[in-house]
Amino acid sequence: MLIRVAILLTLCSMLLISCSVSKETIESQSLQYPMSVNVSLYRSDSIKPQPELIDVISDAKLLETATKEIQNADPNATIPMAEKINSISYLQFSYKTEGINTRTEDYMYVSDMNGNYFIKRFKMMTQYSFDNYNTSEKELLLQNIGYNDWKPLSSPLLNLTSPAR
């Protein structure tokens, strides 16, 4: 009888420990910041497939600041039509746990000719990649992503500057 009680107590203890670990894991994931971001730019002056990878940023403080700015932005903005958009970038944030890539988040990031910046989360698919990128592809890309529900940003995100349209 004593052995059964000891086994039951051991099983209950293990169950409680495993439940508390999963709760901590869920909480730590919600507070986690990305480890890196791949920055790709849609460029009309390049012979490479678009979007073209132009930078990988892994500065922890910069990524934390960017993540907080995205989370705090109000998603009620409508971006201007394609002809008023100055640049379009694709940002892929990578989250890692214990060195293993656990998830990614895709964002489209645009700036307009008036110096405004907008970001929108989306799912990257092949329809957003182009062999050649020009004005008609820019219009198609923005139509597919949608002109509504963008988050306006108060300043350039990650200090990105766009060398080409």
C-alpha positions as CSV (number, residue, x, y, z in Angstrom):
1,M,0.0,0.0,0.0
2,L,2.8,2.4,0.9
3,I,4.5,1.7,-2.5
4,R,1.2,2.6,-4.4
5,V,0.9,5.9,-2.5
6,A,4.6,6.7,-3.2
7,I,4.0,6.0,-7.0
8,L,0.9,8.1,-7.0
9,L,2.6,11.0,-5.4
10,T,5.5,10.7,-7.8
11,L,3.2,10.7,-10.8
12,C,1.3,13.7,-9.4
13,S,4.5,15.6,-8.8
14,M,5.7,14.9,-12.4
15,L,2.4,16.1,-13.8
16,L,2.6,19.3,-11.8
17,I,6.1,19.9,-12.9
18,S,5.4,19.3,-16.6
19,C,2.4,21.7,-16.5
20,S,4.4,24.5,-14.9
21,V,7.2,24.1,-17.5
22,S,4.7,24.4,-20.4
23,K,3.2,27.5,-18.9
24,E,6.6,29.1,-18.6
25,T,7.4,28.2,-22.2
26,I,4.2,29.8,-23.5
27,E,4.9,32.9,-21.5
28,S,8.5,33.2,-22.6
29,Q,7.5,32.8,-26.3
30,S,5.1,35.7,-26.1
31,L,7.9,37.9,-24.6
32,Q,10.5,36.6,-27.1
33,Y,12.0,38.9,-29.6
34,P,13.4,37.8,-33.0
35,M,17.0,36.7,-33.3
36,S,17.4,38.1,-36.9
37,V,15.5,39.6,-39.8
38,N,16.1,39.0,-43.4
39,V,15.6,42.3,-45.3
40,S,14.7,41.9,-49.0
41,L,13.8,44.7,-51.4
42,Y,11.8,44.8,-54.5
43,R,14.1,46.5,-57.0
44,S,13.3,47.4,-60.6
45,D,17.0,48.0,-61.4
46,S,18.2,44.5,-60.7
47,I,18.5,41.4,-62.9
48,K,18.0,39.1,-59.9
49,P,14.7,37.5,-58.9
50,Q,12.6,39.7,-56.6
51,P,12.5,40.4,-53.7
52,E,16.2,40.6,-53.4
53,L,18.0,39.9,-50.1
54,I,19.9,43.1,-49.2
55,D,20.7,42.6,-45.5
56,V,20.4,40.3,-42.5
57,I,20.1,42.2,-39.2
58,S,20.8,40.5,-35.9
59,D,21.3,43.4,-33.5
60,A,19.2,42.3,-30.4
61,K,18.5,45.9,-29.2
62,L,17.5,47.1,-32.7
63,L,15.2,44.0,-33.2
64,E,13.6,44.5,-29.8
65,T,12.8,48.1,-30.6
66,A,11.4,47.2,-34.0
67,T,9.2,44.5,-32.6
68,K,7.8,46.8,-29.9
69,E,7.1,49.5,-32.5
70,I,5.3,47.0,-34.7
71,Q,3.2,45.6,-31.8
72,N,2.3,49.1,-30.6
73,A,1.2,50.5,-34.0
74,D,-2.5,50.8,-34.7
75,P,-3.5,48.6,-37.7
76,N,-6.0,50.9,-39.3
77,A,-4.1,52.6,-42.0
78,T,-4.7,52.5,-45.7
79,I,-1.6,52.9,-47.8
80,P,-1.5,55.1,-51.0
81,M,-2.0,53.7,-54.4
82,A,1.0,52.0,-56.1
83,E,2.2,55.0,-58.0
84,K,2.7,56.9,-54.7
85,I,4.7,54.1,-53.1
86,N,8.4,54.8,-53.1
87,S,9.8,51.4,-52.0
88,I,8.6,48.0,-51.0
89,S,10.5,45.6,-48.7
90,Y,9.9,42.1,-47.5
91,L,11.0,41.5,-43.9
92,Q,11.2,38.0,-42.5
93,F,11.7,37.9,-38.7
94,S,13.2,34.6,-37.3
95,Y,12.6,33.5,-33.8
96,K,14.9,30.9,-32.2
97,T,14.8,28.8,-29.1
98,E,18.0,27.2,-27.9
99,G,19.6,27.9,-31.3
100,I,16.8,26.2,-33.3
101,N,14.6,28.2,-35.7
102,T,11.1,27.9,-34.1
103,R,9.1,30.2,-36.3
104,T,9.2,33.1,-38.7
105,E,6.9,36.1,-39.3
106,D,6.6,37.8,-42.7
107,Y,6.0,41.5,-43.1
108,M,5.6,43.8,-46.1
109,Y,7.1,47.2,-45.4
110,V,6.5,50.2,-47.6
111,S,7.4,53.9,-47.7
112,D,5.5,56.4,-49.7
113,M,6.7,59.6,-51.5
114,N,5.6,61.7,-48.6
115,G,8.1,60.0,-46.2
116,N,5.4,57.8,-44.5
117,Y,6.2,54.2,-43.5
118,F,3.8,51.3,-43.2
119,I,4.0,47.6,-42.3
120,K,1.7,44.7,-42.6
121,R,2.0,41.1,-41.6
122,F,1.2,38.5,-44.3
123,K,2.1,35.0,-45.5
124,M,4.9,34.9,-48.1
125,M,3.8,32.9,-51.1
126,T,5.2,32.4,-54.6
127,Q,2.8,34.9,-56.1
128,Y,4.8,37.6,-54.3
129,S,8.1,36.7,-56.1
130,F,9.0,37.9,-59.5
131,D,11.7,37.2,-62.1
132,N,11.5,40.8,-63.3
133,Y,10.0,43.6,-61.2
134,N,8.5,46.7,-62.6
135,T,5.5,49.1,-62.1
136,S,2.9,46.5,-63.1
137,E,4.3,44.0,-60.7
138,K,4.3,46.6,-57.9
139,E,0.6,47.2,-58.5
140,L,-0.2,43.5,-58.6
141,L,1.8,42.9,-55.4
142,L,0.0,45.7,-53.5
143,Q,-3.4,44.5,-54.7
144,N,-2.7,41.0,-53.5
145,I,-1.4,42.2,-50.1
146,G,-4.3,44.7,-49.9
147,Y,-4.3,48.4,-49.3
148,N,-6.1,48.3,-46.0
149,D,-5.1,47.2,-42.4
150,W,-1.5,48.5,-42.6
151,K,0.2,49.8,-39.5
152,P,1.7,53.3,-39.8
153,L,5.1,53.7,-38.3
154,S,6.5,57.0,-36.9
155,S,10.0,56.5,-38.4
156,P,11.9,54.1,-40.7
157,L,11.9,50.6,-39.2
158,L,15.4,49.2,-38.5
159,N,16.9,52.3,-40.1
160,L,16.2,50.9,-43.5
161,T,16.9,53.1,-46.4
162,S,15.9,52.0,-49.9
163,P,18.5,52.5,-52.7
164,A,16.0,51.7,-55.5
165,R,12.3,51.4,-56.3
